[in-house]
């Protein structure tokens, strides 16, 4: 049985009496996982994070971190948690290392060695004496991560960690998250609207809408349970001939936009057989894409579920 780092039981919260913003939410975040927390805008992701960190008080239900009640063990629990909520608060006129020294004063027993180590983890050692106002947005986000890591947390909570970053910055944050998880065993809880990043990064996923959980499990389970069939998009040099070959294989197909063929198959083992058959008939294949990715499954769940 998986050990849970985060567990909520029938968590409820409302900003007003007319609407429940979080309703009977049961989070299950396994130890050493990278948990992606997804939902449309206004679904309750940031509110949930604030409840987990004690920044809001839940109206009913329980929050347990590391197997302990947050209410009764708040200080001990927070000493094992690092958090980055959207954009970090940094002193632009100070250097990276000066920002870390100030942040370390708010935590217990942070050594100079640990400050140096966190700079190395987020790959900012070469810029430690550079003023933060000269940093790129990606560098600022990495420095915010370094501050969150000062206490060597067992749980790292990130709210939209790649928000506003360019592709290079997004890749850097993704790699950092994976390294923290694989090398240090850090459990990472990520709220994000970038579904492709969650798919590349996370082991587990929870999807909420209007404060209610729609799905929670491993990413691979979501892909397996949400679609019995796989939809392929294929671009060839002869779509009409390709469709006749597809029909001979007892598969259904249609021509869709951008001169692509949509083909429905039952299992991935059929893909090489289909490709071999097309190539035997001198058909050139320019691209092939499996469509049941996390983004499409997410849209299917949130748009079709009438909560």
ABEGO torsion letter per residue (X at the ends): XBBBABBBBGBBBBABAABBABBGBBBBBBBGBBBBBBEBBGAGAAAAAAAAAGABBBABEBBBBGGBBAAAAAAAAAAABBBBBEBBBBBAABBAAAAAAAAAAABBGBBAAAAAAAAAAAGAAAAAABBAAABBAAAAAAAAAAAAAAAGBABBBBBGAABGBBAAAAAAAAAAAAAAAAAAGBBBBBBBABAAAAAAABABBBBBBGGBBABBEBAAAAAAAABABBBBBBBBABAAAAAAAAAAAGBBBBBBBGGBBBBBBABAAAAAAAAAAAAAAGBBBABBBBABBAAAAAAAAAAABBX
